[in-house]
């Protein structure tokens, strides 16, 4: 996968070339039939972290691995600093995904460290760059696994979640790479959170706002929380497609469609009231061993993802989901079975950090622009742990979680410049 390059207008040409090489080398290490795949807690993810380790050592940085087997980087002498600013993101990707989701945040942090070391610039505070494992939910179901493990908030249910491919639990995969799972079960934070003065994450935007605004970067004001079900089953009754009248049908697919239509109508109402909500059903399927064109489906499974910046709206959607399920069950004579609810609370970015990053944008001769994040990020977990948190978005065409991510190098360098200005105290 090649980084799209126009003219680099922020940062040095050397920094841009270094970033491009990192992106391209890592893409070559993790190819899929389309795009890239870096499964959480896999050999590929380990290989990527080792590559980043070698790069950091070659450029005079200190490197170490924390108890969760994430890679950490800093300038010489800053590893044991009493208080640090952490710049981080995740190294894994979704299956057949894009190369920049997560990785861009790690590369940005490394570019800042190498630039400071090369130029002799003083950072305002010691900086640790964190390359985390396991953020994407595609592999096990739970999201933010790596950051929840670090903060001591990974639940037993999370650890028991099974891999989408081999069916083994997350706990086994984490143990395979050397994570002390029993400490996670005890709810023990795996790093000293009191040392983290701020957590900053650069990430590609996963929507079209910056494209529409024609801006290379933005500061993030907050991160949507979510309520998610990986698998909801609707159970009805099979029958012949031509022989069973509507009144006698217990069609699971039409029942699912009815439920989703009702939720969509609530979505419209909530938006009309000025509240924030997005709703997605990303996986749908009947039993491939039984489904047929001439068969009324007796069972369908689907996922549900409801997100909002408001905890109250999430609570309201949970109640509406339960109410509408009861109604559809009565109307269509079916049964819904929900798996364990996965919830992450919305997170507001620290107002002082948002203001300082906005000033850093202006120091970098960019228009100060602040926007919310519709997608979730590890930053939400650090914010939930009481750590002042902020984010910077990079313009990116074609969305994310697909192989067609199109972040341009000059935009990446512009966003990285914001963080560098912040870290050197210009803001």
Buried (B, 14 or more C-beta within 10 A) or exposed (E): BEBBEEEBEBBBEEBBEBBBEBBBEBBEBBBBEEBBBBBBBBEBBBBBBEBBBEBBEEBEBBBEBBBBBBBBBBBEEBBEBEEBBBBBBBBBBBBBBBBBBBBBBBBBBBBBBBBBBBEEEEBEEBBBBBBBBBBBBBBBBBBBBBBBBBBBBBBEEBBBBBBBEEEEBBBBBBBEBEBBBEBBEEEEBBBEBEBBBBBBBBBBBBBEBBBEEEBBBBBBBBBBBBBBBBBBBBBBBBBEEEEBEEEEBBBBBBBBBBBBEBBEEBBEEBEEEEBBBBBEBEEEEBEEEEBEEEEBBBBBBBBBBBBBBBEEBBEBBBEBBEEBBEEBBEEBBBBBEEBBEBBBBBBBBBEEBBBBBBBBBBBBEBEBBBBBBBBBBBBBBBBBBEBBBBBBBBBBBEBBBBBEBBBBBBBBBBBBBBBBBBBBEBB
